[in-house]
Amino acid sequence: MTVVETLMEAAVADVELLRRLDSQGDRFGLPRDVEFLLRCPTAEKAEIVASFINEYQYGVAVEQDLETSPSVLVTVHMPIEQHALLAVSGFMACVCELYGLDYDGWGCVAQSART
């Protein structure tokens, strides 16, 4: 799959998740922790990618399951308005392409208006 195909596939999945959150009454403009999951072929790759993300402050990256199923969980505190979310999600997909990882998408807790 090319980088462009990866970005297009991720954008479709991102919009679908945004629609589900919208149906739950999410207020996209409210900042929250958004988690992006990057699946890695090796523990060494997970450590390298987490270090890269943390060093340049793209998010807070933590390596997970290094012995069984290595991955990196990246947390970014942000609103999830479509333009912002697609940009960050696309960046994570590009990082995965550059390092030979699998981008497994993102998730967050729906936020409603504070009263």
SERO-4910 file (N, C-alpha, C, O; in steps of 0.05 Angstrom, whole numbers):
BEGIN
 pado doro    nc1    nc2    nc3   cac1   cac2   cac3    cc1    cc2    cc3    oc1    oc2    oc3
  Met    A     17    -23      0      0      0      0     18     25      0     38     26     14
  Thr    A     11     45    -16     26     69    -17     19     87      7     -1     83     20
  Val    A     35    108     11     29    127     33      2    140     28    -13    144     47
  Val    A     -3    148      3    -28    161     -3    -52    142      2    -72    151     13
  Glu    A    -49    117     -5    -71     98      1    -75     94     31    -97     92     40
  Thr    A    -53     94     46    -55     92     75    -69    116     87    -86    113    104
  Leu    A    -62    140     77    -75    164     87   -105    165     80   -121    173     96
  Met    A   -111    156     56   -140    155     48   -156    135     65   -178    141     73
  Glu    A   -144    112     69   -157     92     86   -161    102    114   -182     98    126
  Ala    A   -140    114    125   -142    125    153   -163    147    154   -178    148    174
  Ala    A   -165    164    134   -184    186    135   -213    175    135   -230    186    149
  Val    A   -218    155    119   -245    143    119   -252    132    146   -274    136    156
  Ala    A   -233    117    159   -238    106    185   -241    128    206   -258    126    224
  Asp    A   -225    149    204   -227    172    222   -255    185    221   -267    191    242
  Val    A   -264    190    197   -291    203    194   -313    185    205   -332    195    217
  Glu    A   -311    159    201   -331    141    212   -331    142    242   -353    142    254
  Leu    A   -308    143    255   -307    145    284   -317    172    293   -331    173    314
  Leu    A   -311    193    279   -323    219    286   -353    219    284   -367    231    301
  Arg    A   -364    205    265   -393    203    262   -405    189    286   -426    197    297
  Arg    A   -392    167    295   -402    152    318   -401    170    343   -420    170    359
  Leu    A   -379    185    347   -377    203    370   -398    225    368   -409    233    389
  Asp    A   -403    235    344   -424    255    340   -451    245    349   -467    259    361
  Ser    A   -457    220    342   -483    208    350   -485    205    380   -508    201    390
  Gln    A   -463    206    394   -463    204    423   -464    232    436   -463    235    461
  Gly    A   -466    253    419   -468    280    429   -441    292    436   -439    312    451
  Asp    A   -419    282    424   -393    292    430   -391    321    420   -402    329    400
  Arg    A   -377    337    436   -370    365    430   -341    365    420   -323    367    436
  Phe    A   -337    364    394   -311    360    383   -291    381    391   -267    376    391
  Gly    A   -300    405    397   -282    427    404   -270    425    432   -252    440    439
  Leu    A   -281    407    449   -270    404    476   -245    387    476   -246    364    467
  Pro    A   -223    397    486   -198    381    486   -201    357    504   -215    358    525
  Arg    A   -188    336    497   -187    311    512   -163    295    504   -150    302    484
  Asp    A   -156    274    519   -134    257    512   -143    239    489   -163    224    492
  Val    A   -129    239    467   -134    222    445   -111    202    442    -88    211    442
  Glu    A   -117    177    441    -96    156    440    -94    144    412   -114    137    400
  Phe    A    -70    143    402    -64    132    376    -47    107    380    -27    108    395
  Leu    A    -54     85    368    -40     60    372    -24     53    347    -34     51    325
  Leu    A      2     49    351     21     41    330     32     13    337     46     10    357
  Arg    A     25     -6    320     34    -34    324     62    -38    311     67    -30    289
  Cys    A     80    -50    326    108    -52    318    116    -81    314    106    -99    327
  Pro    A    134    -86    295    144   -113    290    163   -123    311    165   -148    316
  Thr    A    176   -105    325    195   -113    346    195    -93    369    186    -70    366
  Ala    A    204   -103    392    207    -85    416    226    -62    410    222    -40    419
  Glu    A    247    -68    396    267    -48    389    255    -25    373    260     -2    378
  Lys    A    238    -32    353    224    -12    337    206      5    354    205     29    351
  Ala    A    192     -8    373    174      7    391    190     27    407    181     50    411
  Glu    A    213     19    417    229     37    433    239     60    417    240     83    426
  Ile    A    248     55    392    258     76    374    236     96    368    240    121    369
  Val    A    212     86    361    190    104    353    180    120    377    175    144    375
  Ala    A    178    108    400    169    122    424    189    144    431    181    166    439
  Ser    A    215    138    429    235    158    434    233    181    415    235    204    423
  Phe    A    229    176    389    226    197    369    202    215    375    205    239    375
  Ile    A    180    203    381    155    219    387    159    236    412    151    259    413
  Asn    A    171    224    432    175    239    458    196    260    455    192    283    465
  Glu    A    217    254    441    239    274    438    230    299    424    237    321    432
  Tyr    A    213    296    403    204    319    389    176    329    398    165    347    386
  Gln    A    166    317    420    142    326    433    117    326    415    100    343    416
  Tyr    A    116    305    398     92    302    381     68    291    398     45    292    389
  Gly    A     74    281    421     55    269    439     70    256    462     94    259    464
  Val    A     56    241    478     68    226    500     66    197    491     44    185    490
  Ala    A     89    185    485     89    157    475     99    138    496    119    143    510
  Val    A     85    115    498     93     94    517     94     68    502     75     61    487
  Glu    A    115     53    505    117     26    493    100      7    510     98     10    534
  Gln    A     87    -12    496     70    -31    509     76    -59    499     85    -63    477
  Asp    A     70    -79    516     71   -108    508     96   -115    492     94   -128    472
  Leu    A    119   -106    501    143   -109    486    150   -139    481    163   -145    461
  Glu    A    143   -157    499    150   -184    496    130   -200    480    138   -221    468
  Thr    A    105   -192    479     85   -208    465     75   -195    439     74   -208    418
  Ser    A     68   -170    440     57   -156    417     65   -127    418     48   -110    426
  Pro    A     90   -120    411    100    -93    415     82    -72    401     73    -75    379
  Ser    A     78    -50    416     64    -28    404     72     -2    419     85     -3    440
  Val    A     64     20    408     68     46    420     41     60    422     26     62    403
  Leu    A     34     69    446     10     84    451     18    113    454     32    120    472
  Val    A      8    129    435     14    158    435    -10    173    444    -32    170    433
  Thr    A     -7    190    465    -30    206    475    -24    235    468     -3    246    473
  Val    A    -45    248    455    -43    276    448    -68    289    460    -90    280    455
  His    A    -64    310    476    -87    325    487    -95    346    467    -80    364    460
  Met    A   -120    342    456   -128    359    434   -158    358    430   -171    339    439
  Pro    A   -170    378    416   -197    375    407   -198    356    384   -177    350    372
  Ile    A   -221    345    376   -222    327    354   -238    338    330   -252    322    316
  Glu    A   -238    364    327   -250    375    303   -237    361    279   -213    356    279
  Gln    A   -252    357    258   -244    340    236   -217    348    224   -199    331    220
  His    A   -213    373    219   -187    382    206   -163    376    224   -142    367    214
  Ala    A   -166    380    250   -144    376    269   -139    346    272   -116    336    272
  Leu    A   -161    331    276   -158    302    280   -146    288    256   -128    272    259
  Leu    A   -155    295    232   -144    283    208   -115    289    204   -100    273    194
  Ala    A   -107    313    212    -78    321    209    -61    304    228    -40    294    219
  Val    A    -69    301    253    -53    286    272    -54    256    265    -34    242    266
  Ser    A    -77    246    258    -80    218    250    -63    212    225    -49    192    224
  Gly    A    -63    230    206    -47    227    182    -17    227    189     -2    212    177
  Phe    A     -9    244    207     19    244    216     26    218    228     48    207    222
  Met    A      9    207    245     15    181    258     17    159    237     34    141    238
  Ala    A     -1    160    217      0    141    195     27    143    179     38    123    171
  Cys    A     36    167    175     62    172    161     85    162    178    104    150    167
  Val    A     84    166    204    106    155    221    107    125    219    128    113    217
  Cys    A     83    113    218     82     84    215     94     75    188    109     55    187
  Glu    A     88     89    167     99     83    141    129     86    141    144     69    130
  Leu    A    139    107    153    168    112    154    184     90    170    206     83    163
  Tyr    A    171     81    191    185     62    209    176     33    205    186     15    218
  Gly    A    159     28    186    150      0    181    132    -11    202    133    -35    209
  Leu    A    114      6    212     94     -2    233     67     -5    221     63      3    197
  Asp    A     48    -15    236     20    -16    228      5      5    245      5      4    269
  Tyr    A     -9     23    231    -25     43    245    -53     31    252    -67     22    234
  Asp    A    -59     30    278    -84     17    286   -106     36    294   -126     29    306
  Gly    A   -102     62    287   -123     82    292   -121     96    319   -101     94    332
  Trp    A   -143    109    326   -144    125    350   -170    121    365   -189    109    354
  Gly    A   -171    131    389   -195    130    405   -194    151    427   -173    161    434
  Cys    A   -218    157    437   -220    176    459   -247    173    472   -265    159    462
  Val    A   -250    185    495   -276    185    509   -292    209    499   -281    231    497
  Ala    A   -317    204    492   -334    226    482   -337    247    504   -339    241    527
  Gln    A   -336    273    495   -339    295    513   -365    310    507   -371    316    484
  Ser    A   -380    315    528   -404    331    525   -400    358    537   -381    363    552
  Ala    A   -418    377    532   -416    404    542   -415    404    572   -430    390    586
  Arg    A   -397    421    583   -395    424    612   -417    442    621   -423    463    609
  Thr    A   -430    435    642   -452    452    653   -445    461    681   -461    476    693
***
